Amino acid sequence: MNNAGTAYVLWLGILLGVGGLHRLYNGKTVSGLIWIFTYGLFGFGQLFDLLLIPSMTEEHNARWRQRHGLPAASAMAVSAQVQHVIPLEAPREELMVQLLKAAEARNGRLSVTQGVLDTGAGFSEVELALREMLRRRYVQLAEDGSKAVVVPELKPAPESLMLQLIKAATERGNRLSVTQGVLTTGADFVAVETTLQEMVGTGHVDVTNDPETGVVFYEFHEL
C-alpha cells in the first residue's frame, strides 16, 4: 500500500521539471499524464495537490484493500482495539469466579479484605470486581451495615428453616408455637414467626388458639 510520505517526495519532481509523479503513484494515470505535459497544470495544480496528497493516498489504499478483499482501515483499527480489550477483561471474570467461591465458603458473604486473603489479588482489584458484581446484581451489600457483600443465591434458603419447623411440629403433636419454634431451631422470634406466617399463607398450616391458655399455635394438618 502507498503512503503519503512517498507521495510528497515524488511531488518534489516538479523541481526537476516533472510534475504529477505523485498522481501516477496513487493510481491517477490520466491526470498524472496531464500534470506531466503541462508542468503540473502550469504549477497551480501541483501546488494545490499539496493539500490533496493525503486524501489521494487514502483513496488509493481503500481501492487496493477492496480489490484484495481486505477490511477498511477503520475496521482494522476497531479489530485491533478489541484484541487489546478482551484479554484485559478475562482476568476480571476469573477473579469474580474466585470471589464467588470464597463467598460460598463463608456462608454466602464476603468483605474486600476476605476477598484479598482468599484470592491473593490486590485490594483495588477485589474492590473493582465486587463493584462490577454489584452493578450486574450478582451480589448485594450486607444489610447489617458492614462492608461485606452477600450473594443471594448462597444465603441459607428459607425452606431450611421451614423444614426445621415441620420436624419440630412432628415431635410436638403436629402443632407448634413461635416460642417452641425458637427453642427448637435456634432462630430468632421474627424469623420463626415470619416463616410460620408464610406457611399459613400457602395453606399448609392453620392458626389456632389454645382454649385454656390462649397461646397461638400453628397446626400442621397435613402431618
NORSUL-V636241 format. One record per pair of residues at least 4 apart in sequence whose C-alpha atoms are under 7 Angstrom apart, sorted by the first residue. I is the first residue (numbers start at 1). J is the second residue. D is the distance in whole Angstrom. If there is no record, write none. Layout:
I J D
I J D
This chain:
1 61 6
2 57 6
2 61 6
3 7 7
3 57 6
4 8 6
4 53 6
4 54 6
4 57 6
5 9 6
6 10 6
7 11 6
7 22 5
7 25 7
7 53 7
8 12 7
8 22 7
10 21 6
10 22 5
11 19 7
11 20 7
11 21 6
11 22 5
13 17 7
13 18 5
13 19 6
13 21 7
14 18 5
14 19 5
17 39 7
18 36 6
18 39 6
19 35 5
19 36 5
19 39 5
19 40 5
19 46 7
20 24 7
20 32 5
20 33 7
20 35 5
20 36 5
20 40 6
21 25 6
21 32 6
22 26 6
23 27 6
23 28 5
23 29 7
23 31 7
23 32 5
24 28 5
24 29 5
24 32 5
26 56 6
26 57 6
26 60 6
27 60 7
28 32 6
29 33 6
30 34 6
31 35 6
32 36 6
33 37 6
34 38 6
35 39 6
35 40 4
35 41 5
36 40 6
38 42 6
39 43 6
40 44 7
40 45 5
40 46 5
41 45 5
41 46 7
43 47 6
44 48 6
45 49 6
49 53 6
52 56 6
53 57 6
54 58 6
55 59 6
56 60 6
57 61 6
58 62 6
59 63 6
60 64 6
61 65 6
62 66 6
62 72 7
63 67 6
64 68 6
65 69 6
65 70 5
65 71 7
65 72 7
66 70 6
71 75 6
71 76 6
72 76 6
73 77 6
74 78 6
75 79 6
76 80 6
77 81 6
78 82 6
79 83 6
80 84 6
81 85 6
82 86 6
85 89 7
86 90 7
89 93 7
90 94 6
91 95 6
92 96 6
92 129 6
93 97 7
94 98 6
95 99 6
96 100 6
96 129 6
97 101 6
98 102 6
98 119 6
99 103 6
99 115 6
100 104 6
101 105 6
102 106 6
102 115 7
102 118 6
103 107 6
103 108 5
103 109 5
103 110 5
104 108 5
104 154 6
106 110 7
107 154 7
107 155 7
108 150 6
108 151 5
108 154 5
108 155 5
109 148 6
109 149 5
109 150 4
109 151 6
110 114 6
110 115 7
110 148 5
110 149 5
110 150 7
111 115 6
111 147 6
111 148 4
111 149 6
112 116 6
112 123 7
112 126 6
112 127 6
113 117 6
114 118 6
115 119 6
115 126 6
116 120 5
116 121 5
116 122 6
116 123 6
116 126 6
121 125 6
121 126 6
122 126 6
123 127 6
124 128 6
125 129 6
126 130 6
127 131 6
128 132 6
129 133 6
130 134 6
131 135 6
132 136 6
133 137 6
133 138 5
133 139 6
134 138 6
134 139 5
134 140 6
138 151 7
139 149 6
139 150 6
139 151 5
139 152 6
140 149 6
140 150 5
140 151 6
141 148 6
141 149 4
141 150 6
142 146 6
142 147 7
142 148 6
142 149 5
142 150 6
151 155 7
158 162 6
159 163 6
160 164 6
161 165 6
162 166 6
162 195 7
163 167 6
164 168 6
164 185 6
165 169 6
165 181 6
166 170 6
167 171 7
168 172 6
168 181 7
168 184 7
169 173 6
169 174 5
169 175 5
169 176 5
170 174 5
172 176 7
174 219 6
174 220 5
174 223 6
175 217 6
175 218 5
175 219 4
175 220 6
176 180 6
176 181 7
176 217 5
176 218 5
176 219 7
177 181 6
177 216 6
177 217 5
177 218 6
178 182 6
178 189 7
178 192 6
178 193 6
179 183 6
180 184 6
181 185 6
181 192 6
182 186 5
182 187 5
182 188 6
182 189 6
182 192 6
187 191 6
187 192 6
188 192 6
189 193 6
190 194 6
191 195 6
192 196 6
193 197 6
194 198 6
195 199 6
196 200 6
197 201 6
198 202 7
199 203 7
199 204 6
199 205 6
200 204 6
200 205 5
200 206 6
204 220 7
204 222 7
205 218 6
205 219 6
205 220 5
205 221 6
206 218 6
206 219 5
206 220 7
207 216 7
207 217 6
207 218 5
207 219 6
208 216 6
208 217 5
208 218 6
208 219 7
209 214 5
209 215 5
209 216 5
209 217 6
210 214 5
210 215 5
210 216 7
